[in-house]
């Protein structure tokens, strides 16, 4: 009986549609918790970082966060678009190679940028742009804030010297929570 | 059937429309939006547990094979009482119950009561029977709560796992004894379970040495036939065992474990009689007993060099009406994993297995000789080349083995796995695997029937072929996995298999023996290797956790198998395999954590017909309700086959065993841990 039932093709379509429902399920699925928590950290960091006054010349003053590469960070941070922090309006935008880097106060580097990080670093030189990523070795290779996930909880490493060279002042409030590292020569 | 289909669809709709927000969630932070999270302090943010991917999960995600893992939690939430029933849930695996204690289990086709192309291991001990080729599922058991996980690899695994891992490998892995400490008592019963009880105690000798001991007993009642008449195929078994783990230092780990069992499984079988009144249907209480002892030592020479030595001894005795076997197996394997050059992980080892059997001849089965020693021995070598560390791996290697049936066999494979980022994996593999012959194919005559003729009688038999060849598989696989979100993962694999030298039955010329009036004319067929086959298939799996308290796991598999005979073959049975595995299987499982510590689990299976053995397709619905009133107490109530009072899942055309049908069954159990 069921064999006849299986031979009717519309049943296969119904099953496959059901399975398809599973597959599009991610559309409703929330953002990964890791990106949500990391984006909350980034927004909270803003209060504890002091950029040189020259970094805020636009009016009304804006704080631009650029996202380099693919990933969920863009979507997670987008929820903070337009938020006013310390009188500055937060703007989130994906970044391309051609952008004028001086516009940005924070650059978030996704996983996919590991290979091109050296070029980015060279382009940034010591501009007052806070660099953040969550891949291994980021802080040691000159990045400023490096999220890590030891035992499944978010921690961060800070390359204090590199931040200082870039003219950024990082408050003791977050330094005491971080692991301080310095640049290691490759 | 039409009505039951409607019921299923209705139930599905109910499942999929359950209101979401109505139930509380376990970990609040996980549901918070970034906006809500930013209101927390830095310290609070640092305290949130990000569902981190363990090393094991990561390597599974990046693996270059069609692997699936049934976790301890998955097993518990199936509400089943046997290992074969738990495998029913696994994507692409075919589980067909034949009677109360017999299952046909395989992957990617060629199912049978002795499905001889699937290798099954329990903690590294092979459960494959070398007399028939296949697994006797009625003697495979342990404390189900102590099973850590079951890893199922669809597709060939000959290079690492050895002979007969043609269509797949099932690895049943029990917990280390430090993870099963304390007292565990379970008791259960139901419409098919007259009673089952388990007692396990785990203790520690000191910080570095732990052990557990267990005892288990079950008694299962018989299944009916299509007419609803009980088949007297009841099954009972007592079992005991232990496992001890000792880690004297960071670089040394020892495990010693063992089990023994004694039981009885009953079945209706056709017994060949050479004298009138001829063949008889006999109900037999199979006598089963056996035991095993396994030791494992692993030693780290350095972080990059690890040696594992494993040895076991296994005895299995089985007495059936026409088949009595006593098999002793001794197996040793030494494996060395090292990191000789940068970006290369090398694994090599030597292995040897001795199998001594002692058989009793009957009017149905005549082994010649009745006692024989067989062996498999050899070495293997496999390198994992991390072409781009963490991203692109090439795996290549081969097993080189010698066995007493076919001599030298090579089982090479080459695989790649590419993980461009942590969310995607593409993998592919080309491999060869063999199924080596066994005692039945090489040296046992099976008498099928006899009838009187003038001056004597004619005996129709299945003759062994001492020159049986190994069945070969060349397999081509490709697969893709994607983590779409932290709560959604799916994968798909495609395979194209080319089999050669498959077993056939070829007519042999009649031979006269004896003289008038006691003339015996021997006729029948003889085993040969004159069939080839091609199969193509797709397996699709998705795990989705739409809400914290709700997990959905689903799979779909499709198989197309074509057997062709050599031009000089007169075989009539090899092609049965074309239709002894379902072309389609759909499996959907839903696990819900409800308030008041309740769990509601639904498992749906749609299995296509088996046209060559006259089994219609069926839909099967299993339900489980679990309740944990306090931490130390768990209760579970499950129903199998809710919508169907009786259906067949397999038959044994030409094999002589009488199938039972699978009834609706209810089962309840209580588990107490202390």
Interface residues (C-beta under 8 A of the other chain):
Chain A: X1 X2 X3 X5 X6 X12 X14 X15 X16 X18 X19 X21 X22 X23 X25 X26 X28 X29 X30 X31 X32 X33 X34 X36 X37 X39 X40 X41 X43 X44 X70 X76 X77 X79 X80 X111 X112 X149 X151 X152 X153 X154 X155 X173 X174 X177
Chain B: X1 X2 X5 X9 X12 X16 X29 X30 X31 X32 X33 X34 X35 X37 X38 X40 X42 X43 X45 X46 X47 X48 X49 X50 X51 X52 X421 X422 X484 X485 X486 X487 X488 X490 X540 X542 X544 X546 X552 X554 X556 X584 X586 X588 X606 X608 X609 X611 X616 X617 X618 X619
